[in-house]
Amino acid sequence: MSNICVLGTGYVGLVTGTCFADMGNNVTCVDIIEEKIAKLKQGILPIYEPGLEEMVERNVHAGRLHFTTSYEEGLDNAEFIFIAVPTPTGANQGAADMRYVETAARMIAQELDHYAIVINKSTVPVGSGDVVSRVIRNNLKRPEVNFAVVSNPEFLREGNALGDFQRPDRVVLGSSDPEAAQSVARLYLPLRAPILVTDIYTAEMIKYASNAFLATKISFINEIAQICERLGADVKEVAEGMGHDKRIGRAFLDAGLGYGGSCFPKDVRALAHMADEAGLHPQMLHAVMDINHDQRRLVINKLTNILGSLRGCVIGVLGLAFKPNTDDMRESASIDIIRWVTAQGATVRVYDPVATETGRAALEREGINLDMVEFCQTSYDVATGADALVISTEWNEFKSLNMLQVRAAMRRPVLIDGRNIYEATEMNRYGFIYRGIGRGTGPAPTILPPGDTTSILGEAQLLSLEESK
């Protein structure tokens, strides 16, 4: 059993600390936000992640997981100190903001009274290991104390973080101190995963290059989707055909509204900034970002092509979080969609299974007029009286809705499937004017007047479909 301190109780820190505790280690998680620590001690988590609440409760009860606001308490006898604080996009043209990392390093320096290994778990620019080492060395309260710095980037997917930690594709460790890297490697041995030990700069770059490549796959398939729409091909079948090639793979080839969340947007920006600073011209990275931004405007284009002016319309949005199985609203497509729709004079009804509160807070931070937004309790409430329905997040429960009930509740049955979770032929049979992403244009849209719910399917056909369900 090792004594571990984790600085930061956000997404990465809380998952990392809890999973190490679940492996039998003694873990103390430190955060300077008193309210957050008080809630964690009560079993109230600051994030939603499937299975995490139960794992936290189990390890707190077992006495292996502790929470505190005191660096002194957290670092007491700690052999390993993980820095897992935020590195958001800074004001300098996409550069990562290192303030929180540097603050954590200074606090370590003030309290450290024994040898320990400091591990950068936060996503940090190449060269940050040197920065952390220098900050600690220059601020040590006890100059005789030795320490080592190791880079250990995280590869956790929100919504599947516990599985990613416990069954990783690889563990990456980088350091100028091989012995320290091997010590950290021993922490991960119970996971029986491949462990790659490199120099510290390479480890830091592996994280950025990995996220940038996955973001590139997403933007690539979204650009292909636009070509498919124009030429009448189906991007879902295109992606399936591509994915069977082992050199390509099927993962991250789902066309939709683009990537969001806490990692891909800021990491691609940060990598492009590092390249710019090095005197390079990262054309592909800039194209990836441009495509991702433009992808979200497709929803507005599809709505206006079918409905004309959106002024006075009611637009339903299913899904607020940037992806399913999380309440994370960072860089979510729903924010842009709601901003643009309300700016054109439409009111919005929204529903998300877990992200209602984080969604409300995010929309308010973005300056969106919440008087134009109604937060609903169910998907069917969103559909009631709506002129169009937009699928923004691919939650499983949206895939199994009674679509006849949805259609009957709507004022005009326009369905914009931003995540391609439905099949066009089935939705057309139900009477929807259906538009996916990269699924072909289909027949020319019929613009329905408000209140017309039977223009496409007659009552006899609706009854027949209902009986066949």
LUMDO-568589 format. One record per residue (C-alpha): residue number from 1; x, y, z. Coordinates in steps of 0.2 Angstrom, whole numbers. Layout:
! LUMDO-568589
ATOM,i,east,north,up
ATOM,NUM,X,Y,Z
...
//
This chain:
! LUMDO-568589
ATOM,i,east,north,up
ATOM,1,0,0,0
ATOM,2,7,17,-5
ATOM,3,2,34,2
ATOM,4,-4,45,-12
ATOM,5,-9,63,-12
ATOM,6,-20,70,-26
ATOM,7,-21,89,-29
ATOM,8,-38,94,-36
ATOM,9,-55,85,-35
ATOM,10,-61,89,-52
ATOM,11,-64,76,-65
ATOM,12,-47,69,-67
ATOM,13,-42,71,-49
ATOM,14,-57,63,-41
ATOM,15,-57,48,-53
ATOM,16,-38,46,-51
ATOM,17,-39,47,-32
ATOM,18,-54,36,-30
ATOM,19,-47,22,-42
ATOM,20,-30,22,-33
ATOM,21,-39,20,-16
ATOM,22,-49,6,-24
ATOM,23,-33,-3,-28
ATOM,24,-29,-3,-9
ATOM,25,-19,13,-7
ATOM,26,-21,26,6
ATOM,27,-26,42,-4
ATOM,28,-29,60,2
ATOM,29,-38,72,-11
ATOM,30,-34,90,-8
ATOM,31,-44,105,-15
ATOM,32,-44,123,-9
ATOM,33,-63,125,-12
ATOM,34,-70,122,5
ATOM,35,-88,119,-1
ATOM,36,-83,106,-13
ATOM,37,-73,96,0
ATOM,38,-87,98,13
ATOM,39,-99,90,0
ATOM,40,-87,76,-4
ATOM,41,-86,72,14
ATOM,42,-105,71,14
ATOM,43,-104,60,-1
ATOM,44,-110,73,-14
ATOM,45,-99,73,-29
ATOM,46,-96,88,-40
ATOM,47,-97,79,-56
ATOM,48,-108,65,-63
ATOM,49,-99,49,-69
ATOM,50,-107,32,-69
ATOM,51,-101,21,-55
ATOM,52,-90,35,-46
ATOM,53,-102,39,-32
ATOM,54,-103,21,-27
ATOM,55,-84,19,-28
ATOM,56,-81,35,-18
ATOM,57,-93,29,-4
ATOM,58,-85,12,-3
ATOM,59,-67,18,-1
ATOM,60,-72,32,11
ATOM,61,-81,19,22
ATOM,62,-65,7,20
ATOM,63,-54,22,27
ATOM,64,-43,22,11
ATOM,65,-50,39,4
ATOM,66,-49,55,12
ATOM,67,-54,73,8
ATOM,68,-46,89,15
ATOM,69,-42,108,11
ATOM,70,-26,106,20
ATOM,71,-10,104,9
ATOM,72,-1,100,25
ATOM,73,-12,86,29
ATOM,74,-13,80,11
ATOM,75,6,79,9
ATOM,76,10,71,26
ATOM,77,20,55,22
ATOM,78,14,56,4
ATOM,79,26,46,-7
ATOM,80,17,51,-23
ATOM,81,9,68,-26
ATOM,82,-2,69,-41
ATOM,83,-6,87,-48
ATOM,84,-23,86,-56
ATOM,85,-29,104,-57
ATOM,86,-37,112,-72
ATOM,87,-27,119,-87
ATOM,88,-40,129,-96
ATOM,89,-37,139,-112
ATOM,90,-29,155,-107
ATOM,91,-30,172,-115
ATOM,92,-15,170,-125
ATOM,93,-21,163,-142
ATOM,94,-25,146,-136
ATOM,95,-11,143,-124
ATOM,96,-15,132,-109
ATOM,97,-17,142,-93
ATOM,98,-3,135,-81
ATOM,99,-8,146,-66
ATOM,100,-16,132,-56
ATOM,101,-2,120,-59
ATOM,102,11,133,-54
ATOM,103,1,137,-38
ATOM,104,0,118,-34
ATOM,105,19,117,-36
ATOM,106,22,132,-25
ATOM,107,10,124,-11
ATOM,108,20,108,-13
ATOM,109,36,117,-10
ATOM,110,30,125,6
ATOM,111,24,109,14
ATOM,112,36,96,8
ATOM,113,47,89,21
ATOM,114,52,72,14
ATOM,115,57,65,-3
ATOM,116,42,62,-14
ATOM,117,38,60,-32
ATOM,118,27,74,-40
ATOM,119,17,68,-55
ATOM,120,9,79,-68
ATOM,121,-8,71,-71
ATOM,122,-15,87,-78
ATOM,123,-14,90,-97
ATOM,124,1,102,-98
ATOM,125,11,109,-112
ATOM,126,27,101,-117
ATOM,127,41,108,-105
ATOM,128,29,109,-91
ATOM,129,39,96,-81
ATOM,130,53,108,-81
ATOM,131,42,122,-75
ATOM,132,35,112,-60
ATOM,133,52,106,-55
ATOM,134,59,124,-56
ATOM,135,44,131,-46
ATOM,136,46,118,-32
ATOM,137,65,120,-31
ATOM,138,64,139,-31
ATOM,139,51,139,-17
ATOM,140,56,125,-6
ATOM,141,54,129,12
ATOM,142,67,116,17
ATOM,143,80,117,3
ATOM,144,88,100,8
ATOM,145,72,90,3
ATOM,146,74,81,-13
ATOM,147,60,77,-25
ATOM,148,57,70,-43
ATOM,149,45,75,-57
ATOM,150,36,63,-68
ATOM,151,23,66,-82
ATOM,152,9,54,-82
ATOM,153,-5,60,-94
ATOM,154,-22,54,-92
ATOM,155,-33,46,-105
ATOM,156,-50,46,-97
ATOM,157,-66,47,-107
ATOM,158,-80,56,-98
ATOM,159,-94,43,-96
ATOM,160,-82,29,-96
ATOM,161,-68,35,-84
ATOM,162,-68,21,-71
ATOM,163,-66,8,-85
ATOM,164,-53,18,-94
ATOM,165,-43,19,-78
ATOM,166,-45,1,-73
ATOM,167,-42,-6,-90
ATOM,168,-31,7,-99
ATOM,169,-24,4,-117
ATOM,170,-8,10,-110
ATOM,171,1,20,-96
ATOM,172,13,33,-101
ATOM,173,26,39,-90
ATOM,174,40,52,-93
ATOM,175,54,58,-83
ATOM,176,72,63,-83
ATOM,177,74,52,-67
ATOM,178,72,34,-73
ATOM,179,71,27,-55
ATOM,180,56,39,-51
ATOM,181,47,33,-67
ATOM,182,49,15,-62
ATOM,183,42,19,-45
ATOM,184,26,26,-52
ATOM,185,26,11,-64
ATOM,186,24,0,-49
ATOM,187,9,9,-44
ATOM,188,1,4,-60
ATOM,189,7,-14,-61
ATOM,190,-9,-22,-54
ATOM,191,-19,-15,-69
ATOM,192,-8,-27,-80
ATOM,193,-8,-13,-94
ATOM,194,7,-9,-106
ATOM,195,18,4,-98
ATOM,196,28,16,-109
ATOM,197,42,25,-101
ATOM,198,49,40,-111
ATOM,199,58,56,-108
ATOM,200,46,69,-100
ATOM,201,44,80,-116
ATOM,202,39,65,-126
ATOM,203,26,59,-113
ATOM,204,18,77,-113
ATOM,205,17,77,-132
ATOM,206,9,59,-132
ATOM,207,-6,66,-123
ATOM,208,-8,81,-135
ATOM,209,-5,71,-151
ATOM,210,-17,58,-145
ATOM,211,-32,70,-142
ATOM,212,-28,80,-158
ATOM,213,-28,64,-169
ATOM,214,-45,59,-162
ATOM,215,-52,76,-164
ATOM,216,-45,75,-182
ATOM,217,-55,59,-185
ATOM,218,-71,67,-179
ATOM,219,-68,83,-190
ATOM,220,-63,72,-205
ATOM,221,-79,61,-205
ATOM,222,-89,77,-202
ATOM,223,-82,85,-218
ATOM,224,-85,68,-227
ATOM,225,-103,70,-220
ATOM,226,-106,86,-229
ATOM,227,-99,79,-245
ATOM,228,-111,64,-243
ATOM,229,-126,75,-240
ATOM,230,-122,85,-256
ATOM,231,-119,69,-267
ATOM,232,-133,58,-259
ATOM,233,-122,46,-250
ATOM,234,-125,39,-232
ATOM,235,-111,44,-220
ATOM,236,-116,30,-208
ATOM,237,-113,17,-221
ATOM,238,-97,26,-227
ATOM,239,-90,26,-209
ATOM,240,-95,7,-207
ATOM,241,-86,3,-223
ATOM,242,-70,13,-218
ATOM,243,-70,6,-201
ATOM,244,-68,-12,-206
ATOM,245,-51,-7,-212
ATOM,246,-39,-11,-197
ATOM,247,-28,3,-202
ATOM,248,-42,15,-200
ATOM,249,-54,8,-186
ATOM,250,-72,12,-183
ATOM,251,-70,23,-167
ATOM,252,-72,42,-168
ATOM,253,-80,40,-185
ATOM,254,-98,45,-180
ATOM,255,-103,61,-190
ATOM,256,-113,73,-179
ATOM,257,-111,90,-171
ATOM,258,-93,89,-168
ATOM,259,-82,87,-152
ATOM,260,-84,96,-136
ATOM,261,-80,93,-118
ATOM,262,-65,98,-107
ATOM,263,-51,90,-118
ATOM,264,-52,90,-136
ATOM,265,-56,109,-139
ATOM,266,-43,116,-127
ATOM,267,-29,103,-132
ATOM,268,-31,105,-150
ATOM,269,-30,124,-147
ATOM,270,-15,122,-136
ATOM,271,-5,111,-148
ATOM,272,-8,123,-162
ATOM,273,-2,137,-151
ATOM,274,14,127,-147
ATOM,275,17,124,-165
ATOM,276,14,143,-169
ATOM,277,26,147,-155
ATOM,278,39,135,-162
ATOM,279,38,145,-179
ATOM,280,27,131,-188
ATOM,281,11,132,-197
ATOM,282,-1,119,-191
ATOM,283,-13,119,-205
ATOM,284,-22,103,-201
ATOM,285,-25,108,-183
ATOM,286,-33,124,-188
ATOM,287,-44,115,-201
ATOM,288,-49,103,-188
ATOM,289,-55,117,-177
ATOM,290,-64,127,-191
ATOM,291,-73,111,-197
ATOM,292,-79,108,-179
ATOM,293,-85,125,-177
ATOM,294,-94,126,-193
ATOM,295,-102,109,-190
ATOM,296,-114,116,-177
ATOM,297,-121,129,-189
ATOM,298,-128,114,-200
ATOM,299,-143,113,-187
ATOM,300,-148,131,-190
ATOM,301,-146,129,-209
ATOM,302,-157,114,-209
ATOM,303,-170,122,-197
ATOM,304,-171,138,-208
ATOM,305,-172,128,-224
ATOM,306,-187,119,-218
ATOM,307,-196,131,-207
ATOM,308,-190,148,-215
ATOM,309,-189,161,-202
ATOM,310,-187,154,-184
ATOM,311,-195,170,-176
ATOM,312,-210,164,-165
ATOM,313,-206,146,-167
ATOM,314,-203,134,-153
ATOM,315,-188,123,-155
ATOM,316,-185,108,-144
ATOM,317,-168,102,-139
ATOM,318,-165,85,-133
ATOM,319,-148,84,-124
ATOM,320,-138,98,-116
ATOM,321,-121,89,-110
ATOM,322,-108,88,-123
ATOM,323,-109,69,-123
ATOM,324,-120,55,-115
ATOM,325,-116,49,-97
ATOM,326,-109,65,-91
ATOM,327,-116,82,-85
ATOM,328,-101,91,-92
ATOM,329,-107,107,-102
ATOM,330,-90,113,-108
ATOM,331,-89,117,-126
ATOM,332,-106,108,-129
ATOM,333,-114,109,-146
ATOM,334,-131,113,-137
ATOM,335,-124,130,-131
ATOM,336,-121,136,-148
ATOM,337,-137,129,-155
ATOM,338,-148,137,-141
ATOM,339,-138,154,-143
ATOM,340,-141,155,-162
ATOM,341,-159,149,-161
ATOM,342,-164,161,-148
ATOM,343,-155,175,-157
ATOM,344,-167,172,-171
ATOM,345,-182,175,-160
ATOM,346,-187,157,-156
ATOM,347,-190,150,-139
ATOM,348,-182,134,-134
ATOM,349,-188,119,-124
ATOM,350,-174,108,-117
ATOM,351,-172,91,-108
ATOM,352,-156,82,-102
ATOM,353,-157,67,-90
ATOM,354,-143,73,-79
ATOM,355,-136,90,-85
ATOM,356,-151,101,-81
ATOM,357,-142,111,-67
ATOM,358,-125,112,-76
ATOM,359,-134,116,-92
ATOM,360,-144,131,-84
ATOM,361,-128,137,-76
ATOM,362,-118,136,-93
ATOM,363,-131,145,-103
ATOM,364,-132,159,-90
ATOM,365,-113,161,-90
ATOM,366,-114,162,-109
ATOM,367,-126,177,-108
ATOM,368,-141,167,-116
ATOM,369,-158,174,-111
ATOM,370,-165,161,-100
ATOM,371,-182,169,-102
ATOM,372,-182,161,-119
ATOM,373,-177,144,-113
ATOM,374,-189,132,-104
ATOM,375,-181,117,-94
ATOM,376,-192,102,-96
ATOM,377,-194,86,-86
ATOM,378,-196,74,-100
ATOM,379,-193,72,-119
ATOM,380,-212,72,-122
ATOM,381,-213,89,-113
ATOM,382,-200,96,-125
ATOM,383,-210,89,-140
ATOM,384,-226,97,-135
ATOM,385,-231,111,-146
ATOM,386,-213,111,-154
ATOM,387,-211,116,-172
ATOM,388,-195,106,-173
ATOM,389,-185,94,-162
ATOM,390,-166,94,-162
ATOM,391,-156,79,-155
ATOM,392,-140,87,-148
ATOM,393,-134,73,-136
ATOM,394,-135,54,-140
ATOM,395,-142,48,-123
ATOM,396,-149,30,-124
ATOM,397,-166,35,-118
ATOM,398,-168,46,-134
ATOM,399,-166,31,-144
ATOM,400,-181,22,-137
ATOM,401,-194,36,-137
ATOM,402,-211,32,-143
ATOM,403,-209,42,-159
ATOM,404,-227,42,-163
ATOM,405,-231,50,-147
ATOM,406,-217,63,-150
ATOM,407,-224,67,-167
ATOM,408,-242,68,-161
ATOM,409,-237,81,-148
ATOM,410,-227,92,-160
ATOM,411,-235,107,-169
ATOM,412,-224,103,-184
ATOM,413,-215,86,-185
ATOM,414,-198,92,-190
ATOM,415,-184,82,-183
ATOM,416,-166,87,-185
ATOM,417,-155,72,-179
ATOM,418,-138,80,-174
ATOM,419,-131,63,-169
ATOM,420,-139,51,-182
ATOM,421,-147,40,-169
ATOM,422,-163,37,-179
ATOM,423,-165,29,-197
ATOM,424,-172,41,-210
ATOM,425,-184,28,-218
ATOM,426,-192,24,-201
ATOM,427,-194,42,-196
ATOM,428,-202,46,-213
ATOM,429,-214,32,-210
ATOM,430,-219,40,-194
ATOM,431,-222,57,-203
ATOM,432,-207,67,-198
ATOM,433,-198,78,-210
ATOM,434,-181,71,-205
ATOM,435,-164,77,-207
ATOM,436,-148,69,-201
ATOM,437,-130,73,-203
ATOM,438,-123,67,-219
ATOM,439,-137,56,-224
ATOM,440,-142,63,-240
ATOM,441,-155,77,-244
ATOM,442,-169,65,-247
ATOM,443,-186,72,-255
ATOM,444,-189,91,-255
ATOM,445,-196,96,-238
ATOM,446,-214,99,-236
ATOM,447,-216,115,-225
ATOM,448,-231,112,-214
ATOM,449,-242,125,-206
ATOM,450,-243,126,-187
ATOM,451,-255,113,-180
ATOM,452,-255,101,-195
ATOM,453,-250,84,-188
ATOM,454,-258,73,-202
ATOM,455,-251,81,-218
ATOM,456,-239,67,-221
ATOM,457,-247,52,-213
ATOM,458,-265,49,-213
ATOM,459,-275,44,-198
ATOM,460,-277,26,-204
ATOM,461,-258,24,-207
ATOM,462,-255,31,-189
ATOM,463,-267,19,-182
ATOM,464,-259,4,-192
ATOM,465,-241,10,-186
ATOM,466,-247,11,-168
ATOM,467,-255,-6,-168
ATOM,468,-239,-14,-175
ATOM,469,-228,-7,-161
//
